[in-house]
Amino acid sequence: MADEQDILLREIDEELKQENLQQLWKRYGTLIIGGSLLLVASVAGFQGWKTNDLNTRIELGERFAAAQSLANTSKNADAKDAFDAIAKDSPAGYQMLARFQLASLAAKQGDLDSAIGAYKNLADDDGIAAVYRDLAVVLGAFAELHAKSEGAGLVARANELASGSSSWRFTAKEVGALAALKNGDTKTARIRYEELSKEAAAPQGLRARAQSMLDVLTE
């Protein structure tokens, strides 16, 4: 699951960069055009500001990539320090990504209680978009399934997502199936996996995984 999270966060990172540039154009595109007609100097000044802003974002992207490289090569202590720094002194988007990575690092190192706490903090943070809060619920729920402690109720929250319209509802339903298996409730697990295997809107990999589990449970 940690590898899947790394892929997801890289995709979010790229979307974040693209979204920021698109918002920049939407906000200032008309001014650029108008300025070029009225005064060349004003355009030059704006372009200088835009270049500085873009350079800052490029620098942040490079810092994040460097921290990710440390994590990928198991330099966990250095990676933690790098992500900690990004989480403290970066714009909101990169702060969020760094917090996800810190939670992932804790999970990889077997510190599931810290990982669960970090995911819960993300899930409860009204300052980030709902789609990422829901992602934190799902990832935290996976960690809870492997933890010896009772956790923070993220499995229950994932079950709620499974019956709603969240972007992560199918993965949340997989959490419910795994939770049922952990509790010895194979009947509920089979139902969840059967639903997932037939859900056309679910990701193909998840449907295939659900079908494989269903085959095992019905043997």
N, C-alpha and C positions, 0 to 999 in steps of 0.2 A: 504493500500500500504506500510505503514511503516513496518508492520509485514513481508511482503514479502521481503522487503529490508533486514531485519535482517537475514532472512534465507539465502538470496543470499550472504550477507557479511560473514556469518559463513562458507558457502561453499567456498568462495574465500579465507578465512583465512586458511582453511584446505589445499586447493590447493596450496596456497603460501608456506606453510610449506613443503609440499611434493615436490613442484617444487624446492625449495632451496636445499633440501637434494639430489634430483636427479642431479641437476647441480653440486653440490659438488662432487658427485661420478664421473660424466662424466669428470670433470676437473682434479680430483686427483686420480681416481681409478687406472690408470696405474702406477702412482708413488707409490701408496701403494703396489701394487704387486711387482714392481721392487725393491722398498726399502726393502721389506721383504727378497728378494733373496740376496741383496748386503750387507745390514747392519742393524742389528736388532735395533741398537740405533736410526737410522734415522726414522725407523717406529715408535718407541716409541715416538719420538719427534713430529712426525706428528699427531699421535693419540692424544697426549696431546693438540695440537692446535685444532684438530677437535672437541674434547670433549668440549673445551672452547667455540668454535663457536656454537656448538649445545646447550650448556647450556645457552648461550646468547639468542638464538632463543626461547628456552623453557621459559626463563624469560619474554621475550616480549609477548609470547603467553599467559602466566599467567596474565600479566598486562592488556592485551587486554580483556581477559575473565573477569577479575575483574571489569573493566570499563563497560563492557557489562552487567554484573550482576547489577551494580548500575543503569544503564539505565532501565533494565527490572523491577526493583523494584521502579521506579519513583523517584529515588534520582538524579534528573536531574542536579542539580548544581554540585554535586560531580562527576557525570558521565562526565559532560562537562570539569571539571578541569582535570580529568584523561585522557580523549581523547585529550585535548589540549596538555598535557605533551607528550603523545605518538606521536602526530603530529609534535612536535618540536624536539624530541631527538631520533627518531627511524629510522631504514632503510626505504628506499622508500616505500616498500610494506605496512608496517604497518602505515606509515604516510598517505598513500592513504586511507586505511581502516578507520583510525581515522577521517579523513576529511569527509568521507561518513557518519560516525556515528554522527559527529557534525551537519551536514546538517539535518540528520534524527531527531536529538534531537530538533533542531530549529522548524522543521515542526510539531513535536508532541506537542510542547508548543504553537503552533499557530503563531509563528514568521515566517510567510511564506516568507516575503521579505528577511530575513536573509538566510533562507533555499534555496531560489531561487538563491541568490547571491553565496552561497557556492557551489551549484551544477554547476552553470555557471563557476565558477573558476576551478572546476574539469574538466568540459567539454572542457575548453580552454587550459588545461595544457598538452602541448606536451611531458612532461616528463613521463606521464603514458600511458599505452597501450590503443590502440583505443577502444578495447571492453569495457574498464572501462569508457572512455570518453563518449562513446555512452550510457552506463548505466546512467551516470550523466545527460545526455540530457533528457532521458526518465523520470527519477525520478524528475528532475527539472520541466519538462513539466507537470507532475501530480500536482506538487505544484502550478504551474502557473494557472492551471484550477480552483483551489480553492481560489486563491488570488484576492483581490479587485483591486490591481494595474495592470498595463499593463504587467508587467513581463519583462523578458529579452530575449524574442524571442525564448524560448526553445520549445514551442509548434510547431512553424514553423520548427525548426530544427528537431523535432521528426517526423514531416510529411515527411521531406526529408529522414530520416532513413527508414521510412515505405516502401519507394519505392526502397530501395537499398538492399544490401546483409548483413547488420549488423546482429549480433547475436540477437539484440533486436528489429528487424524489426516488429515482430508480436505485441509486446507490444506497439511499436510506432504507429502501425496502430490502436490499441485500443485507444491511446491518440487522434488520429485523429477523431475517432468515438465519443468520449466524447466531444471533442471540437465542433464538428458539432452539437451535442445535445445542448450544452451550448448556441450556437448561433441560435438555433431554426431550424437548417437545418436537419430535420429528414430523408429526402431522402438520403443525403450523409451518415448519420449515419447508416441507414439500409444497404446501399451498403457495407460499411466498415465491419459491423458485419456479413453480409452474406459471404463476402470474408473470414473473419476469421473463421467462423464456418465450412467452407469447406476446410480450409488449413490443409492438412494432417501433414505438418511439424511443425505446431504450437503446443505448449504445450496443453495437454488435458484440463487442468483447464481453460485455456484461451478460447479454442474452446467452452467449455460448457458455460462459462460466455457470450460469444458472442451469442450463440444460445438462451440463456435466454433473453438477451436484444432484440434480433430479434423477439422473440415470443411476447414480450411486445409491440414492435413498430408496429407489423403487426396486432394487435388485432383490 
